[in-house]
Amino acid sequence: MREWWRDAVIYQIYPRSFQDDDGDGIGDLKGITRRLPHVAELGADAIWLSPIFTSPMADMGYDVSDYTDIDPLFGTLEDFDALIARAHELGLKVIVDQVLSHSSSKHPFFEESRSSRDNPKADWYVWADPLPDGAPPNNWASVFGGSAWEWEPRRRQYYLHNFLTSQPDFNFHNSEVQDWLLSTMKFWLDRGLDGFRLDTVNYYFHDPELRSNPPGDFEPEKIDSTPTETYGWQKHVFDKNRPENLAFLERMRELCDRYEDIMMVGEVGEDGDRSIEVMAEYTAGTERLHMAYSFAMLGPNFSAGHFRRCIAGFQNGAPDGWPKWSFSNHDVVRHVTRWSKHAEDETVLAKQAVAMIMSFPGTIGIYQGEELGQTEADLVYEELTDPPALRFWPEVKGRDGCRTPMVWAAGENAAGFSSGTPWLPVKPAQAIHAVDQQGQGSVMEAYKRTISYRKANPALTRGETEFLDLPEPILAFRRSHDGHALTCVFNLSKTPTTLTVGDGAEIEGPHNATLEGTTLKLPANGHVYLAHEGALDVSA
Ligand code: TEU
């Protein structure tokens, strides 16, 4: 099916926490395979597996030590093959996380590179001499705290790590590195994979001049004592988004285009308006990424203006680009908790959020558990495993709270997830969202109905988008395709409101609004799709 990915709903699986098959308390590939019908029944078209390759797990698999094998925690290559086969039987495509910007410090190539200045891998990572006073070459800081440079006594040089010290950055200026990384992608494509989620796709190349960035509003060495109140992602002083990245995207695309229907989605590690520009730049045309996402919709901002800036900003930036939007993933507080101050009830918010995102233009991503209205787990320090949380607690709670096990059944601990002790606890506040507690009127029913409605409406999957100028907290836009138009209206507040709409509109699909003649009543976190011919006036 050509360009399957444009219409797709992609379900992100965090393998550690989806389904444990061997009772060690950690999810695995056999467990995922067993639970794939759940994903297919939701109406999803593809799964994205967060890292499953061999790793010391310092950053839960985003530190790879063997790019062409499965970590024993998750299973074997044969288990992977069985998962692919089962997914394809169910009509699900499979993409996996490909972490190319850095490897694990335990990768044999880095072990060799750091051992001396003249081994075959000496130039495969980013090494730099100290300044005359011994300091690192510049003020770049790690996303996870401290300087982005770590000292290696055997070389008497620093190496670059944009994340943990155990995640050294590859030197993309070395063409051998590029060629080898492409070969690891080819290994998985030859094994039947349908595509990749490319980690930190805007971090690949560094400035070879190693120029410092203007001093940020912090100094790396003070970062521990004055942690930002944000989610641990420090105001990163590394020069991301370098122009050289584009040529490597084209090399990856050229490889993928040798296969049938492969898709690459890039993670743009930015969260402001710049991130929308980079998403657009990286997906423009047909020679770069198929699509990209950023942290723009993964933060605290829950306003009509913000969502409009993201969507309209992307479309203006790349009329022929393609975004992926999602509200949650393994890196951020779950959206029903993150935005809870805008709602009296997190379940109502969950239903509004799925109605919103399924009406957005582009490909839609959902994160395991959000179909249950899953909330963020409140963990104590001793339960934490995530490095930025352990470093910046209590200002930064880290990412464990959004990574607790999928709750397949109500009951004690991790009923249904594991017969053993789960690697993160399932607290009562999460257990109440169990899959087997979902029924009539549940969040899961809303997800199934909304995804089904989206897939039946090309106006939502392929239509044009035109925003209506209404005051906060109303988000309204028209989606139109082949003469069919839907005006999607959302009340992004917990205060009910009434709008006036033109004649002839009819409510379609999941909603919690009422329309009497031309009076549209939206409750707290109201949402509605209005079907109509031509233009439809909506006024506050
Ligand atoms: O996350 C990327 C990331 O965390 C940064 O891009 C940061 O979010 C951004 O600069 C904020 O503006 C990816 C993975 O999703 C994450 O789980 C890994 O820990 C990280 O890369 C390192 O591989």
Boltz pocket constraint, residues with backbone or C-beta under 6 A from the ligand:
constraints:
  - pocket:
      binder: B
      contacts: [[A, 59], [A, 62], [A, 63], [A, 99], [A, 143], [A, 163], [A, 199], [A, 200], [A, 233], [A, 234], [A, 236], [A, 267], [A, 268], [A, 269], [A, 270], [A, 271], [A, 295], [A, 330], [A, 331]]
      max_distance: 6.0
